[in-house]
């Protein structure tokens, strides 16, 4: 296969999207999130944590406190792409993320996510 064919194949390969988890092995706290590109979000999170610039201040603080060796990065659930080329996975990812957050309750002493706002 020539170089151009490999590039074309790469561009046409759907990226794994779904739900991810970052877990602090020292205290069990976790962060749950979603992305249309799981490898990219996990790599970005690792890079931001190493550089001290992660958007989640609590996670960043404990990364510095406990060290990188006490953190694991996982894909919790992969969302299969639809056959429809106009499919937008945003809403499905939000629903899946909400379900995982409800299941694992990563708030306060259990995690780095912000608790959902109470309905008014």
Biopython code that builds the backbone (N, CA, C, O; Angstrom):
import numpy as np
from Bio.PDB.StructureBuilder import StructureBuilder

atoms = [
    (1, "UNK", "N", (0.862, -1.179, 0.000)),
    (1, "UNK", "CA", (0.000, 0.000, 0.000)),
    (1, "UNK", "C", (0.905, 1.238, 0.000)),
    (1, "UNK", "O", (1.847, 1.335, 0.786)),
    (2, "UNK", "N", (0.602, 2.169, -0.887)),
    (2, "UNK", "CA", (1.427, 3.375, -0.942)),
    (2, "UNK", "C", (1.045, 4.353, 0.175)),
    (2, "UNK", "O", (0.036, 4.185, 0.861)),
    (3, "UNK", "N", (1.867, 5.354, 0.327)),
    (3, "UNK", "CA", (1.704, 6.313, 1.424)),
    (3, "UNK", "C", (0.349, 7.028, 1.374)),
    (3, "UNK", "O", (-0.317, 7.169, 2.400)),
    (4, "UNK", "N", (-0.052, 7.474, 0.192)),
    (4, "UNK", "CA", (-1.328, 8.185, 0.054)),
    (4, "UNK", "C", (-2.509, 7.290, 0.418)),
    (4, "UNK", "O", (-3.471, 7.756, 1.027)),
    (5, "UNK", "N", (-2.447, 6.031, 0.056)),
    (5, "UNK", "CA", (-3.519, 5.095, 0.396)),
    (5, "UNK", "C", (-3.582, 4.880, 1.899)),
    (5, "UNK", "O", (-4.669, 4.782, 2.469)),
    (6, "UNK", "N", (-2.433, 4.808, 2.538)),
    (6, "UNK", "CA", (-2.400, 4.649, 4.001)),
    (6, "UNK", "C", (-2.991, 5.867, 4.690)),
    (6, "UNK", "O", (-3.744, 5.730, 5.655)),
    (7, "UNK", "N", (-2.662, 7.045, 4.210)),
    (7, "UNK", "CA", (-3.213, 8.281, 4.786)),
    (7, "UNK", "C", (-4.721, 8.314, 4.597)),
    (7, "UNK", "O", (-5.455, 8.654, 5.525)),
    (8, "UNK", "N", (-5.186, 7.965, 3.405)),
    (8, "UNK", "CA", (-6.627, 7.951, 3.123)),
    (8, "UNK", "C", (-7.344, 6.949, 4.036)),
    (8, "UNK", "O", (-8.405, 7.247, 4.584)),
    (9, "UNK", "N", (-6.752, 5.761, 4.193)),
    (9, "UNK", "CA", (-7.332, 4.743, 5.069)),
    (9, "UNK", "C", (-7.406, 5.242, 6.512)),
    (9, "UNK", "O", (-8.412, 5.039, 7.191)),
    (10, "UNK", "N", (-6.338, 5.896, 6.978)),
    (10, "UNK", "CA", (-6.308, 6.439, 8.343)),
    (10, "UNK", "C", (-7.416, 7.477, 8.534)),
    (10, "UNK", "O", (-8.130, 7.458, 9.536)),
    (11, "UNK", "N", (-7.550, 8.379, 7.567)),
    (11, "UNK", "CA", (-8.565, 9.430, 7.677)),
    (11, "UNK", "C", (-9.984, 8.876, 7.647)),
    (11, "UNK", "O", (-10.893, 9.476, 8.221)),
    (12, "UNK", "N", (-10.182, 7.749, 6.990)),
    (12, "UNK", "CA", (-11.512, 7.149, 6.888)),
    (12, "UNK", "C", (-11.813, 6.163, 8.019)),
    (12, "UNK", "O", (-12.921, 5.631, 8.095)),
    (13, "UNK", "N", (-10.852, 5.918, 8.885)),
    (13, "UNK", "CA", (-11.062, 5.003, 10.007)),
    (13, "UNK", "C", (-11.737, 5.764, 11.139)),
    (13, "UNK", "O", (-11.202, 6.774, 11.596)),
    (14, "UNK", "N", (-12.900, 5.308, 11.606)),
    (14, "UNK", "CA", (-13.571, 6.017, 12.703)),
    (14, "UNK", "C", (-12.755, 5.928, 13.991)),
    (14, "UNK", "O", (-12.204, 4.880, 14.327)),
    (15, "UNK", "N", (-12.694, 7.035, 14.690)),
    (15, "UNK", "CA", (-11.965, 7.090, 15.949)),
    (15, "UNK", "C", (-12.825, 6.513, 17.071)),
    (15, "UNK", "O", (-14.046, 6.669, 17.056)),
    (16, "UNK", "N", (-12.198, 5.846, 18.045)),
    (16, "UNK", "CA", (-12.991, 5.341, 19.170)),
    (16, "UNK", "C", (-13.509, 6.506, 20.018)),
    (16, "UNK", "O", (-12.740, 7.350, 20.479)),
    (17, "UNK", "N", (-14.801, 6.530, 20.206)),
    (17, "UNK", "CA", (-15.425, 7.574, 21.029)),
    (17, "UNK", "C", (-16.163, 6.900, 22.165)),
    (17, "UNK", "O", (-16.571, 5.743, 22.060)),
    (18, "UNK", "N", (-16.331, 7.634, 23.250)),
    (18, "UNK", "CA", (-17.047, 7.053, 24.371)),
    (18, "UNK", "C", (-16.709, 7.715, 25.686)),
    (18, "UNK", "O", (-16.447, 8.916, 25.754)),
    (19, "UNK", "N", (-16.720, 6.898, 26.740)),
    (19, "UNK", "CA", (-16.569, 7.367, 28.117)),
    (19, "UNK", "C", (-15.213, 6.934, 28.647)),
    (19, "UNK", "O", (-14.771, 5.808, 28.419)),
    (20, "UNK", "N", (-14.554, 7.854, 29.363)),
    (20, "UNK", "CA", (-13.255, 7.548, 29.955)),
    (20, "UNK", "C", (-13.272, 7.813, 31.454)),
    (20, "UNK", "O", (-14.161, 8.480, 31.985)),
    (21, "UNK", "N", (-12.261, 7.268, 32.114)),
    (21, "UNK", "CA", (-12.115, 7.433, 33.568)),
    (21, "UNK", "C", (-10.635, 7.651, 33.872)),
    (21, "UNK", "O", (-9.763, 6.971, 33.331)),
    (22, "UNK", "N", (-10.381, 8.607, 34.743)),
    (22, "UNK", "CA", (-9.047, 8.791, 35.312)),
    (22, "UNK", "C", (-9.209, 8.484, 36.788)),
    (22, "UNK", "O", (-10.034, 9.098, 37.465)),
    (23, "UNK", "N", (-8.429, 7.541, 37.291)),
    (23, "UNK", "CA", (-8.602, 7.113, 38.681)),
    (23, "UNK", "C", (-7.312, 7.289, 39.469)),
    (23, "UNK", "O", (-6.223, 6.961, 38.998)),
    (24, "UNK", "N", (-7.463, 7.814, 40.679)),
    (24, "UNK", "CA", (-6.363, 7.981, 41.616)),
    (24, "UNK", "C", (-6.307, 6.715, 42.461)),
    (24, "UNK", "O", (-7.189, 6.481, 43.287)),
    (25, "UNK", "N", (-5.280, 5.902, 42.261)),
    (25, "UNK", "CA", (-5.170, 4.630, 42.986)),
    (25, "UNK", "C", (-4.887, 4.843, 44.469)),
    (25, "UNK", "O", (-5.159, 3.953, 45.275)),
    (26, "UNK", "N", (-4.355, 5.985, 44.843)),
    (26, "UNK", "CA", (-4.015, 6.242, 46.246)),
    (26, "UNK", "C", (-5.249, 6.447, 47.115)),
    (26, "UNK", "O", (-5.261, 6.051, 48.280)),
    (27, "UNK", "N", (-6.301, 7.072, 46.547)),
    (27, "UNK", "CA", (-7.485, 7.353, 47.364)),
    (27, "UNK", "C", (-8.801, 6.930, 46.700)),
    (27, "UNK", "O", (-9.868, 7.105, 47.288)),
    (28, "UNK", "N", (-8.740, 6.384, 45.497)),
    (28, "UNK", "CA", (-9.938, 5.891, 44.821)),
    (28, "UNK", "C", (-10.762, 6.949, 44.116)),
    (28, "UNK", "O", (-11.775, 6.624, 43.497)),
    (29, "UNK", "N", (-10.352, 8.212, 44.194)),
    (29, "UNK", "CA", (-11.116, 9.264, 43.524)),
    (29, "UNK", "C", (-10.976, 9.129, 42.014)),
    (29, "UNK", "O", (-9.964, 8.640, 41.511)),
    (30, "UNK", "N", (-12.014, 9.572, 41.298)),
    (30, "UNK", "CA", (-12.001, 9.417, 39.846)),
    (30, "UNK", "C", (-12.630, 10.609, 39.149)),
    (30, "UNK", "O", (-13.384, 11.385, 39.738)),
    (31, "UNK", "N", (-12.294, 10.724, 37.881)),
    (31, "UNK", "CA", (-12.910, 11.693, 36.987)),
    (31, "UNK", "C", (-13.528, 10.907, 35.839)),
    (31, "UNK", "O", (-12.875, 10.046, 35.249)),
    (32, "UNK", "N", (-14.767, 11.196, 35.528)),
    (32, "UNK", "CA", (-15.475, 10.565, 34.420)),
    (32, "UNK", "C", (-15.719, 11.630, 33.358)),
    (32, "UNK", "O", (-16.102, 12.755, 33.680)),
    (33, "UNK", "N", (-15.497, 11.280, 32.094)),
    (33, "UNK", "CA", (-15.732, 12.215, 31.004)),
    (33, "UNK", "C", (-16.057, 11.476, 29.725)),
    (33, "UNK", "O", (-16.061, 10.245, 29.686)),
    (34, "UNK", "N", (-16.329, 12.239, 28.678)),
    (34, "UNK", "CA", (-16.635, 11.645, 27.381)),
    (34, "UNK", "C", (-15.900, 12.407, 26.296)),
    (34, "UNK", "O", (-15.509, 13.560, 26.476)),
    (35, "UNK", "N", (-15.718, 11.735, 25.157)),
    (35, "UNK", "CA", (-15.039, 12.369, 24.037)),
    (35, "UNK", "C", (-15.368, 11.641, 22.742)),
    (35, "UNK", "O", (-15.655, 10.444, 22.741)),
    (36, "UNK", "N", (-15.321, 12.381, 21.643)),
    (36, "UNK", "CA", (-15.478, 11.775, 20.326)),
    (36, "UNK", "C", (-14.165, 11.146, 19.864)),
    (36, "UNK", "O", (-14.121, 10.477, 18.831)),
    (37, "UNK", "N", (-13.099, 11.361, 20.629)),
    (37, "UNK", "CA", (-11.793, 10.789, 20.311)),
    (37, "UNK", "C", (-11.112, 10.398, 21.621)),
    (37, "UNK", "O", (-10.369, 11.193, 22.198)),
    (38, "UNK", "N", (-11.364, 9.180, 22.089)),
    (38, "UNK", "CA", (-10.831, 8.737, 23.384)),
    (38, "UNK", "C", (-9.310, 8.759, 23.462)),
    (38, "UNK", "O", (-8.773, 9.272, 24.444)),
    (39, "UNK", "N", (-8.584, 8.225, 22.469)),
    (39, "UNK", "CA", (-7.121, 8.284, 22.588)),
    (39, "UNK", "C", (-6.607, 9.722, 22.735)),
    (39, "UNK", "O", (-5.678, 9.978, 23.501)),
    (40, "UNK", "N", (-7.213, 10.651, 21.999)),
    (40, "UNK", "CA", (-6.769, 12.044, 22.057)),
    (40, "UNK", "C", (-7.043, 12.669, 23.426)),
    (40, "UNK", "O", (-6.173, 13.348, 23.972)),
    (41, "UNK", "N", (-8.241, 12.453, 23.992)),
    (41, "UNK", "CA", (-8.550, 13.071, 25.285)),
    (41, "UNK", "C", (-7.683, 12.487, 26.390)),
    (41, "UNK", "O", (-7.271, 13.210, 27.297)),
    (42, "UNK", "N", (-7.400, 11.195, 26.328)),
    (42, "UNK", "CA", (-6.550, 10.589, 27.346)),
    (42, "UNK", "C", (-5.118, 11.099, 27.225)),
    (42, "UNK", "O", (-4.473, 11.388, 28.233)),
    (43, "UNK", "N", (-4.618, 11.212, 25.993)),
    (43, "UNK", "CA", (-3.276, 11.762, 25.798)),
    (43, "UNK", "C", (-3.202, 13.220, 26.229)),
    (43, "UNK", "O", (-2.230, 13.638, 26.858)),
    (44, "UNK", "N", (-4.237, 13.998, 25.888)),
    (44, "UNK", "CA", (-4.253, 15.403, 26.276)),
    (44, "UNK", "C", (-4.307, 15.547, 27.789)),
    (44, "UNK", "O", (-3.613, 16.389, 28.358)),
    (45, "UNK", "N", (-5.129, 14.725, 28.447)),
    (45, "UNK", "CA", (-5.227, 14.793, 29.907)),
    (45, "UNK", "C", (-3.879, 14.489, 30.558)),
    (45, "UNK", "O", (-3.460, 15.183, 31.484)),
    (46, "UNK", "N", (-3.206, 13.453, 30.071)),
    (46, "UNK", "CA", (-1.880, 13.116, 30.609)),
    (46, "UNK", "C", (-0.904, 14.270, 30.414)),
    (46, "UNK", "O", (-0.171, 14.634, 31.333)),
    (47, "UNK", "N", (-0.900, 14.841, 29.213)),
    (47, "UNK", "CA", (0.015, 15.950, 28.923)),
    (47, "UNK", "C", (-0.288, 17.159, 29.800)),
    (47, "UNK", "O", (0.629, 17.773, 30.346)),
    (48, "UNK", "N", (-1.571, 17.508, 29.941)),
    (48, "UNK", "CA", (-1.945, 18.654, 30.771)),
    (48, "UNK", "C", (-1.555, 18.424, 32.226)),
    (48, "UNK", "O", (-1.067, 19.337, 32.893)),
    (49, "UNK", "N", (-1.770, 17.205, 32.720)),
    (49, "UNK", "CA", (-1.396, 16.904, 34.105)),
    (49, "UNK", "C", (0.115, 17.010, 34.296)),
    (49, "UNK", "O", (0.576, 17.564, 35.294)),
    (50, "UNK", "N", (0.878, 16.488, 33.356)),
    (50, "UNK", "CA", (2.344, 16.564, 33.451)),
    (50, "UNK", "C", (2.833, 18.012, 33.410)),
    (50, "UNK", "O", (3.800, 18.367, 34.084)),
    (51, "UNK", "N", (2.151, 18.849, 32.610)),
    (51, "UNK", "CA", (2.554, 20.257, 32.486)),
    (51, "UNK", "C", (1.977, 21.128, 33.591)),
    (51, "UNK", "O", (2.336, 22.300, 33.706)),
    (52, "UNK", "N", (1.093, 20.573, 34.402)),
    (52, "UNK", "CA", (0.485, 21.347, 35.486)),
    (52, "UNK", "C", (-0.612, 22.274, 35.033)),
    (52, "UNK", "O", (-0.868, 23.293, 35.675)),
    (53, "UNK", "N", (-1.276, 21.936, 33.921)),
    (53, "UNK", "CA", (-2.286, 22.844, 33.376)),
    (53, "UNK", "C", (-3.637, 22.178, 33.135)),
    (53, "UNK", "O", (-4.410, 22.648, 32.300)),
    (54, "UNK", "N", (-3.936, 21.095, 33.848)),
    (54, "UNK", "CA", (-5.218, 20.420, 33.634)),
    (54, "UNK", "C", (-6.351, 21.311, 34.115)),
    (54, "UNK", "O", (-6.227, 22.001, 35.127)),
    (55, "UNK", "N", (-7.454, 21.289, 33.380)),
    (55, "UNK", "CA", (-8.585, 22.177, 33.694)),
    (55, "UNK", "C", (-9.299, 21.812, 34.998)),
    (55, "UNK", "O", (-10.019, 22.640, 35.556)),
    (56, "UNK", "N", (-9.109, 20.577, 35.492)),
    (56, "UNK", "CA", (-9.719, 20.168, 36.754)),
    (56, "UNK", "C", (-8.701, 20.391, 37.874)),
    (56, "UNK", "O", (-7.756, 19.617, 38.032)),
    (57, "UNK", "N", (-8.906, 21.455, 38.644)),
    (57, "UNK", "CA", (-7.931, 21.859, 39.663)),
    (57, "UNK", "C", (-7.721, 20.791, 40.740)),
    (57, "UNK", "O", (-6.596, 20.586, 41.195)),
    (58, "UNK", "N", (-8.790, 20.116, 41.149)),
    (58, "UNK", "CA", (-8.662, 19.077, 42.179)),
    (58, "UNK", "C", (-7.821, 17.911, 41.704)),
    (58, "UNK", "O", (-6.968, 17.414, 42.439)),
    (59, "UNK", "N", (-8.057, 17.477, 40.487)),
    (59, "UNK", "CA", (-7.269, 16.397, 39.902)),
    (59, "UNK", "C", (-5.812, 16.833, 39.756)),
    (59, "UNK", "O", (-4.901, 16.071, 40.079)),
    (60, "UNK", "N", (-5.592, 18.041, 39.277)),
    (60, "UNK", "CA", (-4.227, 18.537, 39.093)),
    (60, "UNK", "C", (-3.479, 18.591, 40.425)),
    (60, "UNK", "O", (-2.311, 18.211, 40.506)),
    (61, "UNK", "N", (-4.154, 19.062, 41.453)),
    (61, "UNK", "CA", (-3.526, 19.170, 42.780)),
    (61, "UNK", "C", (-3.103, 17.787, 43.289)),
    (61, "UNK", "O", (-1.999, 17.618, 43.806)),
    (62, "UNK", "N", (-3.987, 16.812, 43.138)),
    (62, "UNK", "CA", (-3.666, 15.484, 43.656)),
    (62, "UNK", "C", (-2.666, 14.750, 42.756)),
    (62, "UNK", "O", (-1.931, 13.888, 43.238)),
    (63, "UNK", "N", (-2.625, 15.069, 41.479)),
    (63, "UNK", "CA", (-1.591, 14.523, 40.593)),
    (63, "UNK", "C", (-0.215, 14.956, 41.117)),
    (63, "UNK", "O", (0.722, 14.161, 41.196)),
    (64, "UNK", "N", (-0.131, 16.227, 41.466)),
    (64, "UNK", "CA", (1.135, 16.755, 41.993)),
    (64, "UNK", "C", (1.442, 16.133, 43.360)),
    (64, "UNK", "O", (2.594, 15.810, 43.650)),
    (65, "UNK", "N", (0.428, 15.967, 44.188)),
    (65, "UNK", "CA", (0.591, 15.425, 45.539)),
    (65, "UNK", "C", (0.974, 13.942, 45.520)),
    (65, "UNK", "O", (1.903, 13.542, 46.221)),
    (66, "UNK", "N", (0.278, 13.125, 44.733)),
    (66, "UNK", "CA", (0.461, 11.677, 44.769)),
    (66, "UNK", "C", (1.418, 11.142, 43.701)),
    (66, "UNK", "O", (1.928, 10.029, 43.835)),
    (67, "UNK", "N", (1.664, 11.914, 42.654)),
    (67, "UNK", "CA", (2.565, 11.484, 41.596)),
    (67, "UNK", "C", (1.871, 10.689, 40.508)),
    (67, "UNK", "O", (0.856, 10.036, 40.752)),
    (68, "UNK", "N", (2.419, 10.747, 39.318)),
    (68, "UNK", "CA", (1.805, 10.128, 38.140)),
    (68, "UNK", "C", (1.628, 8.623, 38.282)),
    (68, "UNK", "O", (0.716, 8.050, 37.686)),
    (69, "UNK", "N", (2.482, 7.981, 39.058)),
    (69, "UNK", "CA", (2.402, 6.518, 39.192)),
    (69, "UNK", "C", (1.133, 6.061, 39.924)),
    (69, "UNK", "O", (0.804, 4.875, 39.903)),
    (70, "UNK", "N", (0.435, 6.973, 40.558)),
    (70, "UNK", "CA", (-0.782, 6.633, 41.284)),
    (70, "UNK", "C", (-2.059, 6.912, 40.492)),
    (70, "UNK", "O", (-3.151, 6.931, 41.059)),
    (71, "UNK", "N", (-1.924, 7.127, 39.189)),
    (71, "UNK", "CA", (-3.093, 7.418, 38.360)),
    (71, "UNK", "C", (-3.180, 6.446, 37.195)),
    (71, "UNK", "O", (-2.175, 6.082, 36.585)),
    (72, "UNK", "N", (-4.414, 6.036, 36.902)),
    (72, "UNK", "CA", (-4.686, 5.151, 35.772)),
    (72, "UNK", "C", (-5.721, 5.821, 34.870)),
    (72, "UNK", "O", (-6.585, 6.571, 35.324)),
    (73, "UNK", "N", (-5.601, 5.525, 33.585)),
    (73, "UNK", "CA", (-6.480, 6.086, 32.566)),
    (73, "UNK", "C", (-7.163, 4.931, 31.851)),
    (73, "UNK", "O", (-6.498, 4.022, 31.353)),
    (74, "UNK", "N", (-8.502, 4.965, 31.798)),
    (74, "UNK", "CA", (-9.259, 3.849, 31.233)),
    (74, "UNK", "C", (-10.338, 4.329, 30.273)),
    (74, "UNK", "O", (-10.893, 5.417, 30.429)),
    (75, "UNK", "N", (-10.620, 3.502, 29.285)),
    (75, "UNK", "CA", (-11.806, 3.666, 28.450)),
    (75, "UNK", "C", (-12.889, 2.812, 29.100)),
    (75, "UNK", "O", (-12.737, 1.595, 29.198)),
    (76, "UNK", "N", (-13.971, 3.426, 29.542)),
    (76, "UNK", "CA", (-15.046, 2.687, 30.211)),
    (76, "UNK", "C", (-16.035, 2.087, 29.227)),
    (76, "UNK", "O", (-16.499, 0.961, 29.410)),
    (77, "UNK", "N", (-16.355, 2.836, 28.188)),
    (77, "UNK", "CA", (-17.341, 2.348, 27.223)),
    (77, "UNK", "C", (-17.096, 3.002, 25.876)),
    (77, "UNK", "O", (-16.902, 4.214, 25.778)),
    (78, "UNK", "N", (-17.109, 2.182, 24.848)),
    (78, "UNK", "CA", (-16.937, 2.672, 23.478)),
    (78, "UNK", "C", (-18.322, 2.826, 22.854)),
    (78, "UNK", "O", (-19.157, 1.927, 22.943)),
    (79, "UNK", "N", (-18.552, 3.963, 22.229)),
    (79, "UNK", "CA", (-19.791, 4.218, 21.503)),
    (79, "UNK", "C", (-19.532, 3.884, 20.036)),
    (79, "UNK", "O", (-18.690, 4.502, 19.384)),
    (80, "UNK", "N", (-20.255, 2.913, 19.537)),
    (80, "UNK", "CA", (-20.078, 2.495, 18.147)),
    (80, "UNK", "C", (-20.624, 3.577, 17.212)),
    (80, "UNK", "O", (-21.719, 4.093, 17.437)),
    (81, "UNK", "N", (-19.871, 3.919, 16.170)),
    (81, "UNK", "CA", (-20.371, 4.936, 15.242)),
    (81, "UNK", "C", (-21.563, 4.419, 14.444)),
    (81, "UNK", "O", (-21.643, 3.236, 14.115)),
    (82, "UNK", "N", (-22.461, 5.302, 14.148)),
    (82, "UNK", "CA", (-23.635, 4.939, 13.346)),
    (82, "UNK", "C", (-23.240, 4.884, 11.875)),
    (82, "UNK", "O", (-22.264, 5.509, 11.459)),
    (83, "UNK", "N", (-24.001, 4.136, 11.103)),
    (83, "UNK", "CA", (-23.752, 4.040, 9.659)),
    (83, "UNK", "C", (-24.133, 5.328, 8.934)),
    (83, "UNK", "O", (-23.682, 5.573, 7.815)),
    (84, "UNK", "N", (-24.947, 6.132, 9.561)),
    (84, "UNK", "CA", (-25.417, 7.379, 8.966)),
    (84, "UNK", "C", (-24.284, 8.416, 8.986)),
    (84, "UNK", "O", (-23.797, 8.758, 10.063)),
    (85, "UNK", "N", (-23.855, 8.921, 7.829)),
    (85, "UNK", "CA", (-22.754, 9.893, 7.803)),
    (85, "UNK", "C", (-23.098, 11.232, 8.455)),
    (85, "UNK", "O", (-22.202, 12.019, 8.760)),
    (86, "UNK", "N", (-24.391, 11.498, 8.671)),
    (86, "UNK", "CA", (-24.782, 12.755, 9.322)),
    (86, "UNK", "C", (-24.931, 12.598, 10.839)),
    (86, "UNK", "O", (-25.293, 13.546, 11.535)),
    (87, "UNK", "N", (-24.651, 11.398, 11.339)),
    (87, "UNK", "CA", (-24.797, 11.114, 12.777)),
    (87, "UNK", "C", (-23.903, 12.021, 13.609)),
    (87, "UNK", "O", (-22.707, 12.148, 13.346)),
    (88, "UNK", "N", (-24.496, 12.646, 14.608)),
    (88, "UNK", "CA", (-23.750, 13.472, 15.556)),
    (88, "UNK", "C", (-23.823, 12.778, 16.906)),
    (88, "UNK", "O", (-24.907, 12.678, 17.481)),
    (89, "UNK", "N", (-22.686, 12.290, 17.435)),
    (89, "UNK", "CA", (-22.701, 11.507, 18.666)),
    (89, "UNK", "C", (-22.819, 12.331, 19.946)),
    (89, "UNK", "O", (-22.878, 11.755, 21.032)),
    (90, "UNK", "N", (-22.854, 13.645, 19.853)),
    (90, "UNK", "CA", (-22.823, 14.506, 21.039)),
    (90, "UNK", "C", (-23.878, 14.147, 22.077)),
    (90, "UNK", "O", (-23.564, 13.990, 23.257)),
    (91, "UNK", "N", (-25.119, 14.018, 21.643)),
    (91, "UNK", "CA", (-26.209, 13.734, 22.592)),
    (91, "UNK", "C", (-26.056, 12.343, 23.204)),
    (91, "UNK", "O", (-26.273, 12.166, 24.403)),
    (92, "UNK", "N", (-25.684, 11.358, 22.388)),
    (92, "UNK", "CA", (-25.477, 10.008, 22.904)),
    (92, "UNK", "C", (-24.338, 9.973, 23.922)),
    (92, "UNK", "O", (-24.427, 9.272, 24.930)),
    (93, "UNK", "N", (-23.278, 10.723, 23.660)),
    (93, "UNK", "CA", (-22.154, 10.776, 24.607)),
    (93, "UNK", "C", (-22.579, 11.426, 25.925)),
    (93, "UNK", "O", (-22.178, 10.978, 26.999)),
    (94, "UNK", "N", (-23.388, 12.477, 25.840)),
    (94, "UNK", "CA", (-23.877, 13.136, 27.064)),
    (94, "UNK", "C", (-24.691, 12.167, 27.914)),
    (94, "UNK", "O", (-24.527, 12.104, 29.132)),
    (95, "UNK", "N", (-25.570, 11.412, 27.256)),
    (95, "UNK", "CA", (-26.419, 10.449, 27.969)),
    (95, "UNK", "C", (-25.562, 9.362, 28.613)),
    (95, "UNK", "O", (-25.750, 9.033, 29.785)),
    (96, "UNK", "N", (-24.626, 8.808, 27.851)),
    (96, "UNK", "CA", (-23.745, 7.763, 28.399)),
    (96, "UNK", "C", (-22.923, 8.282, 29.572)),
    (96, "UNK", "O", (-22.788, 7.606, 30.592)),
    (97, "UNK", "N", (-22.378, 9.482, 29.424)),
    (97, "UNK", "CA", (-21.583, 10.071, 30.502)),
    (97, "UNK", "C", (-22.434, 10.262, 31.756)),
    (97, "UNK", "O", (-21.988, 9.971, 32.865)),
    (98, "UNK", "N", (-23.646, 10.748, 31.577)),
    (98, "UNK", "CA", (-24.556, 10.939, 32.715)),
    (98, "UNK", "C", (-24.840, 9.608, 33.414)),
    (98, "UNK", "O", (-24.855, 9.539, 34.643)),
    (99, "UNK", "N", (-25.066, 8.552, 32.625)),
    (99, "UNK", "CA", (-25.326, 7.225, 33.215)),
    (99, "UNK", "C", (-24.128, 6.733, 34.022)),
    (99, "UNK", "O", (-24.295, 6.217, 35.127)),
    (100, "UNK", "N", (-22.921, 6.890, 33.478)),
    (100, "UNK", "CA", (-21.726, 6.455, 34.204)),
    (100, "UNK", "C", (-21.508, 7.295, 35.468)),
    (100, "UNK", "O", (-21.098, 6.767, 36.502)),
    (101, "UNK", "N", (-21.779, 8.586, 35.385)),
    (101, "UNK", "CA", (-21.630, 9.454, 36.561)),
    (101, "UNK", "C", (-22.644, 9.065, 37.634)),
    (101, "UNK", "O", (-22.310, 9.035, 38.819)),
    (102, "UNK", "N", (-23.878, 8.768, 37.230)),
    (102, "UNK", "CA", (-24.883, 8.323, 38.200)),
    (102, "UNK", "C", (-24.475, 7.002, 38.843)),
    (102, "UNK", "O", (-24.689, 6.797, 40.038)),
    (103, "UNK", "N", (-23.892, 6.115, 38.059)),
    (103, "UNK", "CA", (-23.483, 4.801, 38.558)),
    (103, "UNK", "C", (-22.296, 4.893, 39.523)),
    (103, "UNK", "O", (-22.297, 4.239, 40.566)),
    (104, "UNK", "N", (-21.289, 5.696, 39.184)),
    (104, "UNK", "CA", (-20.044, 5.737, 39.967)),
    (104, "UNK", "C", (-19.982, 6.886, 40.975)),
    (104, "UNK", "O", (-19.113, 6.887, 41.847)),
    (105, "UNK", "N", (-20.877, 7.851, 40.875)),
    (105, "UNK", "CA", (-20.947, 9.035, 41.751)),
    (105, "UNK", "C", (-19.563, 9.597, 42.113)),
    (105, "UNK", "O", (-19.156, 9.554, 43.274)),
    (106, "UNK", "N", (-18.849, 10.121, 41.115)),
    (106, "UNK", "CA", (-17.502, 10.632, 41.357)),
    (106, "UNK", "C", (-17.480, 12.076, 41.866)),
    (106, "UNK", "O", (-16.915, 12.960, 41.222)),
    (107, "UNK", "N", (-18.098, 12.304, 43.025)),
    (107, "UNK", "CA", (-18.194, 13.646, 43.603)),
    (107, "UNK", "C", (-17.548, 13.674, 44.979)),
    (107, "UNK", "O", (-17.447, 12.642, 45.643)),
    (108, "UNK", "N", (-17.116, 14.839, 45.403)),
    (108, "UNK", "CA", (-16.592, 15.015, 46.755)),
    (108, "UNK", "C", (-15.436, 14.086, 47.052)),
    (108, "UNK", "O", (-14.421, 14.108, 46.356)),
    (109, "UNK", "N", (-15.584, 13.258, 48.095)),
    (109, "UNK", "CA", (-14.523, 12.340, 48.485)),
    (109, "UNK", "C", (-14.359, 11.179, 47.507)),
    (109, "UNK", "O", (-13.395, 10.421, 47.607)),
    (110, "UNK", "N", (-15.288, 11.031, 46.564)),
    (110, "UNK", "CA", (-15.229, 9.917, 45.611)),
    (110, "UNK", "C", (-14.689, 10.326, 44.250)),
    (110, "UNK", "O", (-14.375, 9.470, 43.423)),
    (111, "UNK", "N", (-14.578, 11.628, 44.009)),
    (111, "UNK", "CA", (-14.121, 11.989, 42.683)),
    (111, "UNK", "C", (-13.932, 13.464, 42.428)),
    (111, "UNK", "O", (-14.053, 14.302, 43.322)),
    (112, "UNK", "N", (-13.629, 13.754, 41.171)),
    (112, "UNK", "CA", (-13.276, 15.098, 40.741)),
    (112, "UNK", "C", (-14.369, 15.767, 39.909)),
    (112, "UNK", "O", (-14.238, 16.938, 39.550)),
    (113, "UNK", "N", (-15.438, 15.045, 39.600)),
    (113, "UNK", "CA", (-16.539, 15.641, 38.861)),
    (113, "UNK", "C", (-17.336, 16.558, 39.775)),
    (113, "UNK", "O", (-17.373, 16.362, 40.990)),
    (114, "UNK", "N", (-17.975, 17.561, 39.179)),
    (114, "UNK", "CA", (-18.865, 18.425, 39.936)),
    (114, "UNK", "C", (-20.220, 17.734, 40.031)),
    (114, "UNK", "O", (-20.680, 17.149, 39.050)),
    (115, "UNK", "N", (-20.872, 17.791, 41.199)),
    (115, "UNK", "CA", (-22.196, 17.164, 41.312)),
    (115, "UNK", "C", (-23.196, 17.866, 40.390)),
    (115, "UNK", "O", (-23.094, 19.068, 40.147)),
    (116, "UNK", "N", (-24.163, 17.098, 39.883)),
    (116, "UNK", "CA", (-25.162, 17.733, 39.006)),
    (116, "UNK", "C", (-25.968, 18.757, 39.779)),
    (116, "UNK", "O", (-26.205, 18.620, 40.980)),
    (117, "UNK", "N", (-26.385, 19.792, 39.055)),
    (117, "UNK", "CA", (-27.199, 20.837, 39.675)),
    (117, "UNK", "C", (-28.592, 20.302, 39.942)),
    (117, "UNK", "O", (-29.160, 19.584, 39.118)),
    (118, "UNK", "N", (-29.137, 20.650, 41.088)),
    (118, "UNK", "CA", (-30.511, 20.222, 41.434)),
    (118, "UNK", "C", (-31.489, 20.960, 40.526)),
    (118, "UNK", "O", (-31.319, 22.146, 40.242)),
    (119, "UNK", "N", (-32.508, 20.246, 40.079)),
    (119, "UNK", "CA", (-33.543, 20.894, 39.243)),
    (119, "UNK", "C", (-34.328, 21.880, 40.083)),
    (119, "UNK", "O", (-34.690, 21.602, 41.226)),
    (120, "UNK", "N", (-34.580, 23.029, 39.500)),
    (120, "UNK", "CA", (-35.304, 24.080, 40.227)),
    (120, "UNK", "C", (-36.784, 23.895, 40.111)),
    (120, "UNK", "O", (-37.550, 24.686, 40.660)),
]
sb = StructureBuilder()
sb.init_structure("model")
sb.init_model(0)
sb.init_chain("A")
sb.init_seg("    ")
for serial, (resi, resn, name, xyz) in enumerate(atoms, 1):
    if name == "N":
        sb.init_residue(resn, " ", resi, " ")
    sb.init_atom(name, np.array(xyz, "f"), 0.0, 1.0, " ", f" {name:<3s}", serial, name[0])
structure = sb.get_structure()
